[in-house]
Amino acid sequence: MKILRGRVLTFDRRPETADDYGAYRYWTDGGVAVENGLITAIGDFADMPDGQVIDHHPHLIMPGFIDTHNHFPQMQVIGSYGAQLLDWLNTYTFPAEMQFGDEAHAARIATAYFDEMLRNGTTTPVAYCSVHPQSAEAYFAEAERRNIRALGGKVMMDRNAPDGLLDTPQTSYDDTKALISKWHGRGRGSYVISPRFAITSTPEQLEMAGALCAEHPDLHMQTHLSENRDEIAFTMSLYPDHPDYLGIYEHYGLLGPKALLGHSIHLSDRELGVMRDTQSVAVFCPTSNLFIGSGLFNELRTRDAGVRIAVATDIGGGTSASMFKTLDEAYKVCQLQGQNLPPLYAFYLMTLGNAEALGMADKIGTLDVGTEADIVILNAAATPHAALRMETIETLPEELFVLQTLGDDRMVAEVYVAGEAAKAVL
């Protein structure tokens, strides 16, 4: 048994205010006991059972971060200059994804991808692979090798992309079924049904995606929604008989508590109501939305409408694999709209909030006894400027805000995956 010693923080619910101290548990000299990949005790260090003590004091021990929307084939696209969504896809993304029919290339990028996730403290990613089954094979094989809890799936896309990136309604169904059979529930892997978005899927393919969701109700479904106004206009020209963008996915049976709808920026009141009623999840991707110029996600309006919210990096449209950077930009997006995103809420979103959005809070996102021992060790004074700033910090929320606004991978001192140290070996 390992005993991780340090300052321990875990959330029990969403903070309702900036100083909602009842939303979390915090021990200044705490311990987390880990055995066989699970958390077996949490509390004051003095109350911990006997075991091998790994002393991380004075660092902060938290649940590993969860990234609910990113694109593993876009690792070499991140930081591509000067285009909005549709041009960006055609100029940068689709050419990069063409390479993922090559098994060796897919395996190499999968290795780099999981290195980057762990370096930044993300222990559960949710990824889009390319259209090629080989890309999903590489993704899940690398996750299994590292024993990481990973969700993902090959995209389904049968139009409005280069020939080398197209499947058909039937092959997308067949390939997805085969990948589900091989990888879902194997180790810590979970397959996600992944129609890329309505622009790249014909009605026949969305019917197939809906059939997959009906056949596998325990699986998540991920797609993109209302990211960019030109995208919305093009989508509605392809599907003129539907009331709005969300109405397309509604018609084909893709909505529900397992539906992860990336971006969800430009939504009507009707769409927000449908998302609330179906318990579908709006995934906020702030660095991507700012970088590609898509718009400002209205967090307060979405939350007040009763819609479930998750946060994500969306690399490579997003500009960092760091959840710190993601929530730093989320704070600015809210500020520009006269809203706020307090640090307690931000760190809840990175951990328990995203776990709840995935319906997986019984496994990840907390340090509760019985959950999986995916843990990050955070050092808010890891850089010279942050160390200078930390000299003035008096409260836990202030420290979290330093991490949120000044943090990067250097603030992640160590990462434990199923109880095993993972960052030190990168």
Secondary structure, 3 states (H helix, E strand, C coil): CEEEEEEEEEECCCCCCCCCHHHEEEEEEEEEEEECCEEEEEEEHHHCCCCEEEEEEEEEEEECEEEEEEEHHHCCCCCCCCCCHHHHHHHHHHHHHHHHHCHHHHHHHHHHHHHHHHHCCEEEEEEECCCCHHHHHHHHHHHHHHCCCEEEECEECCCCCCHHHCCCHHHHHHHHHHHHHHHCCCCCEEEEEEECCHHHCCHHHHHHHHHHHHHCCCCEEEEEECCCHHHHHHHHHHCCCCCCHHHHHHHCCCCCCCEEEEECCCCCHHHHHHHHHHCCEEEECHHHHHHCCCCCCCHHHHHHCCCEEEECCCCCCCCCCCHHHHHHHHHHHHHCCCCCCCHHHHHHHHHHHHHHHHCCCCCCCCCCCCCECCEEEECCCCCHHHHHHHCCCCCHHHHHHHHHHHCCHHHEEEEEECCEECCCCC
